[in-house]
Amino acid sequence: MSPGFAFSAASYDARDERRGEEEDEAGALGVRVEERQPRLGGEDGLRAHRLVVFGGAGEPVRLRIGGDAGGGPARGRRSELRENGAAQLAERDDENGDEDDDERRPAHDGRDPIIGGTVCHYAVGVARFAAMRSGDHYLASLDDGRAVFLDGERVGDVTKHPAFAEPIRRVAHTWDLARAPEAQSATTYVDPATGRRHSTMWLVPRSAEDLGARRRAHRLWAEPSYGLMGRTPDHVACVLSAFAGWRQLFDPGGTRFGDNVVRFYERARDEDLYVAYGIVPLQIDRSQPAHRQPAPFLYPGVAAERDGGIVVRGAQGITTSAVLADWLFISYITPLVPGDEDYALSFVTPVNAPGLRVYPRRPYAQGTTSVFDYPLSSRFDEVDATIVFDDVFVPWEQVFVYRSVDLVNAQFHESPSHTLANFQSLVRFTVKLEFMAGLALKLLEVHAASSKPEAQASLGGDIAALCATFDALVQAAERNPLILQGVARPHPQYVYAGMSLQRRLIVDMLRAIRELAGGAFQQLPSSEASFSSPETRADLEKFMRGATASARERVKLLKLVWDFVGTEFGGRQLQYEMFYSAAQPIVNTRMFRSYDWARAKATVDRCLGEY
């Protein structure tokens, strides 16, 4: 784990001490604290522990701090979470009373009190801490009655089911990391119009600096899972941020649809929602378009129209992280054709919408015996799923595109969405490459082979050169943005070069790691229990040891490597990296369209013209 996470343990131990320091700082800022004011904002049964009053900018600004009088657990607040949103409750009602919910907005000179740089020139205060949701509020939000079916039975609370509990817990932990005060210079940005601080994954990029801020946020979300979870909350946040920055694409269907895009983006940003997406149809008859499938509404489509919205029927495949998410964005990235108008939709819906059913593939955590034996399968399976829409009602306010083939086909590639979302994927893959490089080096070290010239040459040529090349492409995409109508896109040439290279890198890197391990995987004991049995422990400790590690340490490393390259979880990782975006010819065609062929051709013409 990177040094950026060093704060995670110590920061929580020091909260009480810091609270006193924060209150001293408040006095220096001319802030007064009034104890136990009556409830604010009409929250039933809620009282402020403290009320912070700031002067300046014309009128006083009153902000509540602290939790409710009862201090009840977040899980008992599901109805209020659904009504008000997780981040709003996290902002006003953290049951622990942590200071990272404090929104301190003194009058200021347009400089961010956390990062120091100028952020705006408006007469507003800057939020000292972000309204980002906490891990506890995220966990509570998932106990919402969603219809998830596993092995033919409906799952109750997904946060407690052994198939899903650990990856959900990992996501919750990352939210707490991102929300910690020490992290917020890297994980948040300030809205210049309001002075409110939000998670950087919702930043609409306007410059290379903004893309750099997004890259740092993507790394924070990728590092806890070592790049193994591809559809963390920051991924679809890229799509929605890009849509909001390019709302003019949706207006031709009616300005209300552009309004819907912006309105939902603002809600998702303010509540810090986890949105997953389903944009790839089921593989039924791939020779035919949506409207010519063997039966109507095998793909999601409009079954009926109501005064307040539409009724959606059908199913969508490969909806990764649906079990872990709050909302789903449903549309098509595969091209539609004339005649597909009933299917030409783009909309959002909560995962617990009536009539929506989630069918996960077999979760890999179910087959694990221990974290020691399956350290990755047991913790980082984000769980792909098929979504069935059994006449799900979708209000008009949640519809972005309605019965427009052209707009559905345009939404990802004409907006900055595709490049911004795949920029996140490349940043995440960079973290995964670093993890693979570390595994390769550790394999050599445990057998005292890392100092051999031939081993170093192999690591340098087969591992390090590829990792460095990929990292350079990510940085080039960030630092050389394509800025159109005020929105910065990571440069498509470098994004698509990275995507094209990625599919080959993963195969080559996995092969290199397998070759370094050789037959070591076939010599591993069946489980961790072998080290605790008095009949087998002595043999294992004698014969399973490495040149530089004990038997347990060596076996632990080899089981980690095997879980990465050889288990069912490892096989899914390979399949995901090869196909999460598109088949290789499609990715290569995008690269062809993004490359500056005119410049290349002009170079040849100049040479030909010299003689």
C-alpha positions as a printed Julia matrix, in Angstrom:
611×3 Matrix{Float64}:
   0.0     0.0     0.0
   1.3     3.4    -0.88
   2.51    5.98    1.65
  -0.67    7.91    0.9
  -2.51    5.53    3.21
  -0.22    5.93    6.2
  -2.73    8.21    7.9
  -5.54    5.67    7.96
  -4.88    4.07   11.33
  -3.29    6.85   13.32
  -5.77    9.51   12.27
  -8.68    7.8    13.95
  -6.79    7.37   17.21
  -6.05   11.09   17.37
  -9.54   12.43   16.67
 -10.39   13.46   20.2
  -7.13   15.35   20.52
  -7.65   17.07   17.19
 -11.17   18.1    18.13
  -9.76   20.35   20.85
  -7.24   21.78   18.43
  -9.99   22.44   15.87
 -12.08   24.3    18.45
  -9.08   26.46   19.37
  -8.64   27.18   15.68
 -12.31   28.13   15.43
 -11.8    30.79   18.1
  -8.91   32.24   16.18
 -11.15   32.5    13.1
 -13.78   34.5    14.95
 -16.16   31.59   15.1
 -18.49   31.07   18.03
 -20.01   27.76   19.03
 -23.52   27.65   20.48
 -24.37   24.49   22.37
 -27.44   22.31   21.65
 -29.5    24.5    19.39
 -32.93   23.28   18.31
 -33.24   21.06   15.29
 -32.42   22.51   11.89
 -33.8    21.89    8.46
 -36.91   20.14    9.76
 -35.18   16.88   10.67
 -37.58   15.04   12.94
 -36.02   13.97   16.19
 -32.66   15.52   15.39
 -30.78   18.06   17.44
 -27.44   19.67   16.88
 -24.76   18.95   19.41
 -23.21   22.26   18.45
 -23.99   25.09   16.08
 -21.17   26.96   14.39
 -21.93   30.55   13.37
 -19.7    32.38   10.92
 -19.8    36.03   10.07
 -18.76   37.54    6.78
 -19.91   37.56    3.16
 -22.83   39.8     4.06
 -24.93   37.44    6.16
 -24.1    34.88    8.84
 -23.93   31.27    7.69
 -25.25   28.7    10.15
 -24.03   25.14    9.85
 -24.88   22.21   12.07
 -22.14   20.0    13.41
 -22.3    16.67   15.19
 -24.84   13.89   15.53
 -28.4    13.42   16.67
 -29.32   13.53   20.33
 -29.93    9.83   20.44
 -26.7     8.89   18.71
 -28.35    5.87   17.12
 -26.51    3.67   14.65
 -26.66    4.45   10.94
 -28.24    1.11   10.11
 -31.39    2.09   11.98
 -31.82    5.16    9.75
 -32.63    3.49    6.43
 -35.81    5.44    5.73
 -34.02    8.73    6.38
 -31.1     7.64    4.23
 -33.43    6.96    1.34
 -35.21   10.28    1.81
 -32.25   12.56    2.35
 -29.26   10.74    0.86
 -26.28    9.22    2.57
 -23.95   12.17    2.18
 -26.47   14.64    3.59
 -26.78   12.55    6.71
 -23.05   12.01    6.86
 -22.6    15.76    6.69
 -25.05   16.65    9.43
 -25.43   13.56   11.55
 -22.33   11.42   12.02
 -23.11    9.23   14.97
 -19.49    9.37   16.12
 -19.44   13.16   16.09
 -16.22   13.11   14.07
 -14.76   16.43   13.17
 -14.53   15.4     9.55
 -18.21   16.26    9.19
 -17.57   19.86   10.16
 -18.22   22.33    7.38
 -16.39   25.46    8.39
 -16.98   28.32    6.03
 -15.27   31.47    7.17
 -15.13   34.43    4.84
 -12.09   33.94    2.67
 -10.03   35.42   -0.1
 -10.74   32.73   -2.66
  -8.03   30.38   -1.41
  -8.7    26.79   -0.44
  -7.79   26.34    3.25
  -6.71   22.74    2.62
  -4.67   22.9    -0.57
  -3.88   26.59   -0.44
  -4.54   27.41   -4.09
  -7.04   29.92   -5.42
 -10.31   28.21   -6.2
 -12.8    31.01   -6.81
 -13.45   34.71   -6.57
 -16.93   34.54   -5.1
 -17.96   36.04   -1.78
 -18.66   32.63   -0.24
 -16.94   30.51    2.36
 -15.04   27.35    1.51
 -16.16   24.11    3.17
 -13.39   22.95    5.5
 -14.5    19.33    5.14
 -16.34   17.54    2.36
 -19.87   16.2     2.5
 -18.56   12.76    1.56
 -20.39    9.7     2.8
 -18.87    7.53    5.48
 -18.39    3.79    5.3
 -21.13    3.25    7.87
 -23.65    5.26    5.89
 -22.74    3.36    2.74
 -23.31    0.04    4.53
 -26.65    1.22    5.88
 -27.81    2.35    2.44
 -27.44   -1.16    1.0
 -29.96   -2.68    3.42
 -32.79   -1.33    1.28
 -34.88   -4.32    0.26
 -33.12   -4.87   -3.08
 -33.99   -8.12   -4.87
 -30.71  -10.04   -5.22
 -31.05  -13.74   -6.03
 -28.22  -16.23   -5.46
 -28.54  -19.98   -6.0
 -32.27  -19.59   -6.52
 -32.89  -17.83   -3.22
 -33.41  -14.18   -2.4
 -30.6   -12.63   -0.35
 -31.67  -10.59    2.66
 -29.08   -8.04    3.73
 -26.24   -8.17    1.19
 -23.85   -6.55    3.66
 -24.1    -9.66    5.87
 -24.09  -12.37    3.21
 -20.71  -14.16    3.03
 -20.68  -13.92   -0.76
 -20.76  -10.12   -0.73
 -19.85   -8.88    2.74
 -16.1    -8.6     2.28
 -15.98   -6.64   -1.02
 -18.69   -4.35    0.36
 -16.61   -3.83    3.48
 -13.59   -2.95    1.33
 -15.59   -0.26   -0.48
 -16.83    1.13    2.84
 -13.25    1.24    4.14
 -12.1     3.17    1.07
 -14.84    5.74    1.59
 -13.54    6.28    5.1
 -10.01    6.68    3.75
 -11.16    9.23    1.18
 -13.2    11.09    3.79
 -10.46   11.44    6.39
  -9.35   15.07    6.83
  -5.73   14.21    6.02
  -6.73   12.86    2.62
  -9.04   15.6     1.44
  -6.44   17.7    -0.32
  -6.18   14.78   -2.76
  -9.72   13.44   -2.68
 -11.87   16.58   -2.85
 -12.38   19.76   -4.83
 -14.25   22.98   -4.18
 -17.18   24.05   -6.33
 -16.25   27.67   -7.18
 -19.9    28.71   -7.43
 -20.9    27.55   -3.95
 -17.7    27.0    -1.97
 -18.88   23.47   -1.19
 -16.34   20.68   -1.16
 -17.09   17.45   -3.03
 -15.34   14.22   -3.89
 -12.92   14.69   -6.78
 -14.46   11.76   -8.63
 -17.32   14.19   -9.46
 -15.05   16.95  -10.8
 -15.86   18.01  -14.38
 -12.31   18.54  -15.68
 -11.45   21.87  -17.29
  -7.65   21.55  -17.44
  -4.69   19.21  -17.17
  -4.54   20.11  -13.49
  -8.12   18.89  -13.04
  -7.23   15.63  -14.77
  -4.28   15.32  -12.41
  -6.63   15.74   -9.47
  -8.88   13.04  -10.88
  -5.92   10.71  -11.38
  -4.98   11.04   -7.71
  -8.55   10.26   -6.66
  -8.64    7.23   -8.97
  -5.42    5.93   -7.42
  -6.88    6.27   -3.96
  -9.84    4.12   -5.0
  -7.62    1.59   -6.83
  -4.87    1.06   -4.27
  -6.9    -0.65   -1.49
  -7.82   -3.45   -3.93
  -4.42   -3.39   -5.7
  -6.21   -2.49   -8.94
  -8.31   -5.67   -8.85
 -11.7    -3.95   -8.53
 -12.4    -2.14  -11.79
 -15.87   -0.74  -11.16
 -15.38    1.17   -7.93
 -17.63    4.23   -7.41
 -15.25    6.55   -9.28
 -15.8     4.76  -12.61
 -19.4     5.6   -13.46
 -18.84    8.93  -11.71
 -16.62    9.66  -14.73
 -19.5     8.95  -17.09
 -21.99   11.12  -15.22
 -19.51   13.98  -14.78
 -18.76   13.92  -18.5
 -22.47   13.89  -19.35
 -23.07   16.89  -17.09
 -20.21   18.78  -18.72
 -21.63   17.95  -22.15
 -25.35   18.33  -21.53
 -25.84   19.88  -24.98
 -25.65   16.36  -26.43
 -28.87   15.42  -24.63
 -30.82   18.61  -25.33
 -31.85   17.7   -28.91
 -34.18   15.07  -27.43
 -35.76   17.88  -25.41
 -34.11   20.25  -22.95
 -35.79   18.4   -20.08
 -33.46   15.48  -20.77
 -30.4    17.68  -20.55
 -31.85   19.06  -17.33
 -32.3    15.51  -16.06
 -28.64   14.72  -16.73
 -27.41   17.73  -14.79
 -29.93   17.29  -12.0
 -29.02   13.65  -11.38
 -25.3    14.41  -11.63
 -25.73   17.04   -8.92
 -27.66   14.62   -6.75
 -25.07   11.86   -7.21
 -22.28   14.34   -6.47
 -23.98   15.79   -3.39
 -24.93   12.38   -1.97
 -21.67   10.75   -3.1
 -23.59    7.87   -4.66
 -22.21    4.58   -5.86
 -23.56    4.18   -9.4
 -22.85    1.05  -11.45
 -23.83    0.59  -15.07
 -25.2    -1.98  -17.47
 -24.46   -0.99  -21.05
 -23.84   -4.33  -22.77
 -26.84   -6.44  -23.88
 -27.16  -10.16  -23.34
 -25.55  -12.5   -25.86
 -28.57  -14.15  -27.45
 -28.62  -13.72  -31.22
 -25.59  -11.56  -31.96
 -26.34  -11.52  -35.68
 -29.51   -9.47  -35.13
 -30.2    -5.98  -33.68
 -32.3    -5.39  -30.61
 -35.68   -5.28  -32.36
 -35.04   -8.54  -34.24
 -34.14  -10.75  -31.3
 -36.11  -14.04  -30.97
 -38.63  -12.37  -28.65
 -39.48   -8.76  -27.81
 -37.84   -7.13  -24.82
 -34.98   -9.52  -24.36
 -32.99   -6.3   -24.2
 -34.17   -3.43  -21.95
 -36.83   -1.42  -23.74
 -39.93    0.73  -23.32
 -42.91   -1.54  -22.68
 -45.31    1.33  -21.88
 -45.41    5.06  -21.34
 -47.12    6.69  -18.38
 -47.83   10.31  -17.47
 -45.07   10.23  -14.87
 -42.52    8.12  -16.7
 -41.86    4.91  -18.62
 -42.13    1.18  -17.94
 -38.96   -0.78  -18.75
 -38.94   -4.5   -19.56
 -36.02   -6.77  -20.5
 -32.59   -7.68  -19.18
 -29.06   -6.32  -19.32
 -25.88   -8.34  -18.88
 -22.45   -7.77  -17.3
 -23.57   -5.18  -14.77
 -20.44   -5.3   -12.65
 -20.78   -4.2    -9.0
 -24.59   -3.96   -9.17
 -24.86   -5.74   -5.81
 -22.51   -3.16   -4.28
 -24.1    -0.05   -5.81
 -26.87    2.4    -4.87
 -28.07    3.18   -8.4
 -27.72    1.77  -11.91
 -27.2     3.61  -15.17
 -28.7     1.59  -18.02
 -28.11    2.14  -21.73
 -26.17    0.7   -24.69
 -22.58    1.14  -25.74
 -23.01   -1.36  -28.57
 -24.47    0.48  -31.58
 -28.22    0.45  -32.13
 -29.78    0.66  -35.6
 -32.95    2.18  -37.08
 -35.86    0.11  -35.83
 -34.37   -0.14  -32.33
 -36.23    2.96  -31.09
 -38.08    1.04  -28.36
 -34.67    0.12  -26.92
 -32.94    3.45  -27.47
 -32.89    4.48  -23.83
 -30.52    5.99  -21.31
 -31.76    6.19  -17.71
 -30.88    5.72  -14.05
 -32.74    3.72  -11.44
 -32.13    2.71   -7.83
 -31.07   -0.9    -7.36
 -34.06   -1.47   -5.07
 -36.63   -0.3    -7.65
 -39.77   -2.52   -7.63
 -39.55   -5.14  -10.37
 -35.76   -4.96  -10.67
 -33.99   -8.26   -9.98
 -30.23   -8.83   -9.68
 -28.73  -12.21  -10.64
 -25.03  -12.33   -9.75
 -22.68  -14.89  -11.24
 -21.2   -17.26   -8.68
 -19.29  -15.09   -6.18
 -15.75  -16.37   -5.68
 -15.77  -15.68   -1.95
 -18.2   -18.57   -1.52
 -15.59  -21.17   -2.39
 -12.75  -19.88   -0.26
 -11.48  -21.67    2.83
  -9.52  -18.78    4.36
  -7.93  -15.46    3.53
  -4.52  -17.15    3.77
  -5.45  -19.66    1.06
  -7.42  -17.22   -1.13
  -6.3   -13.69   -0.19
  -7.75  -12.07   -3.31
 -10.8   -14.21   -4.11
 -12.09  -13.79   -0.57
 -11.86   -9.99   -0.5
 -11.89   -8.32   -3.92
 -14.59   -9.93   -6.06
 -16.75   -7.06   -7.31
 -19.32   -9.56   -8.65
 -20.73   -9.24  -12.17
 -24.49   -9.59  -12.5
 -27.4    -9.77  -14.93
 -30.23   -7.29  -14.31
 -33.85   -8.18  -15.09
 -36.43   -5.42  -15.51
 -39.88   -6.84  -14.84
 -41.92   -3.76  -15.82
 -39.82   -1.36  -13.77
 -41.27    2.14  -13.58
 -38.73    4.88  -14.32
 -39.86    8.48  -13.67
 -39.21   10.97  -16.45
 -36.74   12.78  -14.19
 -34.44    9.75  -14.39
 -34.48    9.47  -18.19
 -31.57   10.95  -20.18
 -32.37    9.64  -23.69
 -35.77    8.46  -24.88
 -36.34    6.52  -28.12
 -33.41    8.15  -29.95
 -31.01    5.76  -31.66
 -28.71    8.6   -32.69
 -28.34   10.0   -29.17
 -27.76    6.61  -27.56
 -25.03    5.91  -30.12
 -23.5     9.35  -29.6
 -23.6     9.68  -25.81
 -20.34    7.91  -24.99
 -18.09    8.91  -27.87
 -19.23   12.44  -28.71
 -19.2    13.45  -25.06
 -16.0    13.17  -22.98
 -17.49   10.1   -21.29
 -15.57    7.32  -23.01
 -12.13    8.85  -22.64
 -12.74   10.01  -19.06
 -14.06    6.62  -17.9
 -11.25    4.75  -19.59
  -8.73    7.16  -18.1
  -9.92    5.86  -14.73
  -9.51    2.31  -16.01
  -5.94    3.01  -17.11
  -5.03    4.62  -13.78
  -6.48    1.6   -12.02
  -4.55   -0.76  -14.32
  -1.34    1.12  -13.54
  -1.83    0.19   -9.88
  -2.43   -3.41  -10.92
   0.78   -3.43  -12.98
   2.72   -2.21   -9.96
   1.21   -5.06   -7.95
   2.22   -7.57  -10.63
   5.74   -6.19  -10.74
   6.0    -6.57   -6.97
   4.79  -10.17   -7.15
   7.42  -10.96   -9.77
  10.24   -9.48   -7.7
   9.07  -11.2    -4.51
   9.02  -14.55   -6.33
  12.68  -14.13   -7.19
  13.67  -12.83   -3.77
  12.1   -15.7    -1.83
  14.29  -18.12   -3.79
  17.41  -15.9    -3.66
  17.37  -15.39   -7.42
  16.87  -11.61   -7.67
  20.6   -10.86   -7.91
  21.17  -13.09  -10.93
  21.87  -11.06  -14.11
  19.5   -13.16  -16.21
  16.7   -12.66  -13.66
  17.23   -8.92  -13.58
  17.25   -8.82  -17.38
  13.96  -10.7   -17.42
  12.37   -8.37  -14.87
  13.66   -5.33  -16.71
  12.53   -6.36  -20.18
   9.4    -8.38  -19.46
   8.05   -6.44  -16.49
   9.56   -3.02  -15.75
   9.69   -1.74  -19.34
   6.02   -2.56  -19.88
   4.95   -0.99  -16.58
   6.91    2.2   -17.27
   5.55    2.46  -20.82
   1.98    2.17  -19.62
   2.48    4.72  -16.87
   3.92    7.14  -19.44
   0.79    6.81  -21.58
  -1.43    7.62  -18.59
   0.62   10.7   -17.76
   0.67   11.82  -21.4
  -3.13   11.55  -21.6
  -3.41   13.69  -18.48
  -0.84   16.35  -19.34
  -1.86   16.83  -22.96
  -5.64   17.12  -22.74
  -7.96   17.76  -25.62
 -10.03   20.74  -24.45
 -13.31   21.22  -26.3
 -16.01   23.7   -25.25
 -14.38   24.13  -21.87
 -14.16   20.44  -20.91
 -10.78   18.67  -20.77
 -10.62   15.15  -22.13
  -7.6    12.92  -21.46
  -6.02   12.89  -24.9
  -7.76   10.12  -26.89
  -4.55    9.12  -28.69
  -2.9     8.1   -25.42
  -6.05    6.67  -23.83
  -6.7     4.35  -26.75
  -3.03    3.47  -27.07
  -3.14    2.4   -23.44
  -6.31    0.39  -23.98
  -4.84   -1.37  -27.0
  -1.63   -2.13  -25.13
  -3.46   -3.18  -21.96
  -5.03   -6.25  -23.5
  -1.61   -7.55  -24.59
   0.17   -6.49  -21.42
  -2.05   -8.51  -19.13
  -1.41  -11.71  -21.08
   2.36  -11.14  -21.29
   2.67  -10.16  -17.63
   0.73  -13.16  -16.39
   2.84  -15.46  -18.54
   6.02  -13.91  -17.17
   4.85  -14.43  -13.57
   3.91  -18.04  -14.29
   7.34  -18.7   -15.76
   9.05  -17.18  -12.73
   7.03  -19.46  -10.42
   7.57  -22.59  -12.47
   6.33  -25.7   -10.65
   6.12  -24.01   -7.24
   2.31  -23.87   -7.36
   2.06  -27.65   -7.67
   4.05  -28.1    -4.45
   1.79  -26.07   -2.17
  -0.02  -27.63    0.79
  -3.78  -27.94    0.47
  -4.61  -25.3     3.07
  -3.39  -23.19    5.95
  -4.55  -25.93    8.32
  -1.43  -27.9     7.46
   0.61  -25.42    9.51
  -1.5   -25.92   12.61
  -1.69  -29.72   12.58
   0.91  -31.36   14.88
   1.21  -34.23   12.38
   2.12  -32.07    9.38
   3.59  -28.83   10.73
   7.17  -30.08   11.14
   7.35  -31.46    7.59
   6.0   -28.23    6.09
   8.32  -26.01    8.09
  11.29  -28.09    6.98
  10.54  -28.67    3.29
   8.39  -25.7     2.23
  10.78  -22.96    3.31
  12.48  -20.58    0.9
  16.03  -19.32    0.79
  15.07  -16.04    2.42
  11.71  -16.84    4.05
  10.13  -19.3     6.44
   7.86  -22.01    5.12
   4.73  -20.12    6.13
   5.94  -16.87    4.55
   6.87  -18.61    1.3
   3.58  -20.52    1.08
   1.67  -17.34    1.86
   3.36  -15.55   -1.04
   2.84  -18.41   -3.47
  -0.83  -18.72   -2.59
  -1.21  -14.98   -3.21
   0.43  -15.33   -6.63
  -1.68  -18.37   -7.5
  -4.89  -16.58   -6.53
  -3.86  -13.85   -8.95
  -2.9   -16.02  -11.93
  -4.51  -19.45  -11.52
  -7.77  -19.53   -9.59
 -11.25  -18.82  -10.93
 -10.85  -15.3    -9.57
  -7.6   -14.96  -11.51
  -9.25  -16.23  -14.69
 -11.99  -13.64  -14.37
  -9.34  -10.93  -13.91
  -7.75  -11.92  -17.22
 -11.1   -12.05  -19.0
 -12.1    -8.68  -17.57
  -8.94   -6.9   -18.71
  -9.26   -8.4   -22.19
 -12.91   -7.5   -22.75
 -14.12   -4.86  -20.26
 -14.1    -2.2   -22.97
 -14.44   -4.01  -26.28
 -12.88   -6.67  -28.46
  -9.35   -5.96  -29.67
 -10.33   -4.96  -33.25
 -12.74   -2.33  -31.91
 -10.12   -0.89  -29.57
  -7.58   -0.86  -32.39
 -10.04    0.96  -34.67
 -10.49    3.65  -32.02
  -6.71    3.97  -31.88
  -6.63    4.34  -35.67
  -9.17    7.16  -35.53
  -7.33    8.96  -32.73
  -3.82    8.89  -34.17
  -2.49   11.92  -36.04
  -2.14   10.26  -39.44
  -2.1    13.62  -41.23
   1.12   14.54  -39.46
   2.65   11.17  -40.25
   1.67   11.42  -43.9
   2.96   15.01  -44.13
   6.34   13.83  -42.88
   6.59   11.35  -45.75
   5.39   13.94  -48.27
   8.08   16.33  -47.08
  10.71   13.66  -47.58
   9.38   12.85  -51.06
   9.43   16.53  -51.96
  13.12   16.88  -51.2
  14.27   14.99  -54.29
